[in-house]
Amino acid sequence: LNKNVPIFVCTMAYPTVPCPLHIFEPCYRLMIRRCMETGTKQFGMCISDPLKGFADYGCILEIRNVEFFADGRSVVDSIGKRRFKVIQHSQRDGYNTADIEYIEDQKVR
C-alpha cells in the first residue's frame, strides 16, 4: 500500500496510538467505505497545509472497527501503524490521496 493511498486531512497521528474518528463528511464516508470494501482497512492521516492541502509527512492508520449509523455517519476505531513521507499529492472523488514511501523507525532497545 503505497500508491494512491487515501489521506484523511485532520490531526496528527502516531504509530501505536489509538485514533478514534467521527466520520460525517460525504467524501470521507466514501473513503472509509472503500477502505473496508477493498480489505486494506488502512488510510493515511496528515495535518492540513495551507499551500499543499496536506503535510508532506503522516501516519498510516489501520481500521480496527467501524460502527455505521443509519444516517450515514460512522465512528471509526483506528490505530497508528507506520509513518510515511508523501511523494506525490493527488485527489480522488473529493478526498485526498498520495503516493508515499514509508519511513523506517529505529527500534529502541
C-alpha positions in Angstrom: 0.0 0.0 0.0 2.0 3.0 -1.3 0.2 4.2 -4.4 -3.0 6.3 -4.3 -3.2 5.9 -0.6 -6.4 7.7 0.8 -5.4 10.6 3.0 -7.7 11.9 5.8 -6.7 15.5 6.5 -7.4 16.1 10.1 -4.9 15.7 13.0 -1.5 14.3 14.0 -1.4 10.5 14.3 1.4 8.4 15.7 2.4 4.7 15.5 0.8 2.6 18.3 -1.5 5.4 19.3 -5.3 4.9 19.0 -7.1 7.5 16.9 -10.9 7.4 17.2 -12.7 9.3 14.4 -16.3 10.5 13.9 -16.9 10.4 10.1 -19.7 12.6 8.7 -18.4 14.4 5.6 -19.6 12.6 2.4 -16.1 12.4 0.9 -14.6 10.7 4.0 -17.7 8.4 4.3 -16.9 7.2 0.8 -13.2 6.9 1.7 -13.8 4.7 4.8 -16.3 2.6 2.9 -13.7 1.9 0.2 -11.0 1.1 2.7 -13.3 -1.5 4.2 -14.6 -2.9 0.9 -11.1 -3.3 -0.6 -9.9 -5.1 2.5 -6.9 -2.8 3.1 -8.5 -1.3 6.2 -5.8 1.4 6.1 -5.5 5.1 5.2 -3.1 7.9 5.8 -3.6 10.7 8.3 -2.0 14.1 7.7 -2.4 17.6 9.1 -3.6 20.4 6.9 -1.1 22.5 4.9 -2.4 25.9 3.6 -0.3 25.6 0.4 -0.3 21.9 -0.5 -3.6 20.9 1.0 -1.9 18.4 3.4 1.5 17.9 5.0 4.4 16.0 3.4 4.6 13.6 6.4 1.9 11.5 8.0 1.0 8.2 9.6 -0.9 5.1 8.3 -3.9 4.3 10.4 -5.3 0.8 10.5 -9.1 0.4 11.0 -9.8 -1.9 13.9 -13.6 -1.4 13.9 -16.3 0.7 12.2 -19.7 1.4 13.6 -22.1 2.7 10.9 -25.2 4.7 11.7 -28.5 4.8 9.8 -27.9 8.5 8.7 -24.5 7.5 7.1 -22.2 8.7 9.8 -19.7 6.3 11.4 -17.4 6.0 14.3 -14.0 4.5 13.3 -11.7 2.9 15.8 -8.2 3.2 14.2 -4.6 2.9 15.4 -1.4 4.3 14.1 0.9 1.9 12.3 3.7 3.4 10.3 5.0 6.9 9.4 5.4 8.0 5.8 6.6 10.7 3.5 4.4 12.0 0.7 5.9 11.7 -2.7 3.0 13.0 -4.7 -0.2 14.8 -3.7 -3.4 14.0 -5.6 -7.2 13.6 -5.2 -9.9 11.1 -6.0 -13.7 11.6 -5.8 -13.4 14.6 -3.4 -10.8 13.2 -0.9 -7.1 13.5 -1.0 -4.7 10.7 -2.0 -1.0 10.3 -2.2 1.9 8.2 -3.4 4.0 7.6 -0.3 7.2 6.0 0.9 7.4 4.5 4.4 9.9 5.9 7.0 11.7 3.2 8.9 12.0 3.9 12.6 14.9 2.7 14.5 13.9 0.3 17.3 14.6 1.4 20.8 16.5 -1.3 22.7 
